[in-house]
Amino acid sequence: MAQYSLGDAIKLYLNQSRIKGSIQALQIEDVWEAVMGKTIARYTDNLKVINKTLFITTNVAPLKQELLYQKEKIKLRINEALGEKVIEDIVIQ
């Protein structure tokens, strides 16, 4: 029987679990203001992760446009802040 640390066992479980996206969304919400700034964080309504795709919801049209232009930068910043490649694509809603 292989021996794992508790942290490794939890990571292994989360990688195979359906709640992985929810956990990642919570991690992103924790760093969202630091990564994007207070103004953008204030006007983004919802963050959701499904199959390594980050869904960002906002009702502010100019912000949607700005986020569309910044998709690659956002992806790099979030992955860097979390220390692993969590996000592969971003959808602005």
N, C-alpha and C positions, 0 to 999 in steps of 0.2 A: 504494500500500500504506500503510495507516494505521500510525502509530507509537504504541506503548504503552510505558509503563514496565514493568519486570519485575513490580512489585507488581500493576499493573493487569492484566497478562497472566495472572498466577496467579489473581487474583480471578475473571476472566472464565472461565478453565478450570474452577475449582472450582464456579462457578455452574451449569455445564453438566455437571458430573461426578456420577457415582453415589456418590462418596466424600464429598460435601459434608456429609451428615448426620453422618458419623463425625468429620470435622474440627470441625464445630460442637459435637459432644458433648465433644470434647477441650478446646475452648475453654471450654465451660461447666464442665467438671470443674476447670479451672484457677482459675476464679473462684467455684466453688460454696461453699467454706468461707468466703470473705470475704463473700459475699452472704448466706448462710444461717446462718453460725455453726458453731463446731466440733462441737457436740453433734449437730445435724441432719446435718452432713456425715459424722460418724462412723457414723450409723445408716442412711444411705441406701446401698444396695448397688450400684446401677447407674443410669447416666444414658444415655439414648439419644435421638437426634433422628431422626425420620422425617417428611418433608413438613411441616416447621415445627412439629411437635408434639413436645414434650419428654415422654419417658416416664421417670418416677422410680420406682425399685423399692426397697421397704423391707419388712422382715418385722415391724416394730414397729407394732402396731395403733393405739395412741394417736398415733403420729407420722403414720401414714396419714391419720387423721382431721384432725389439725392442718394437714397439707399440703393437704388438700381445701379447708379453709376459707381457706387463704392463696394459692390458685392465681393469682388476679389480681395480687397483690402480688409473688409469685415471678416471674411473667412480666415485670412491669415492671422489677424489679430486675435480672434477667438481661439483658434487652434494653438497659437503661441501662449495665450493666457492659461489655457487648460493643460498645456504640456503634452498634448497628443493630438493626432489628426482625428478630431471628432466630427467636423463638418466638411463635407465634400461639395455641397451645393447650397444655395440660398434662394428662397422664394419670398418675394415681397407681396403681401396681400393688403 
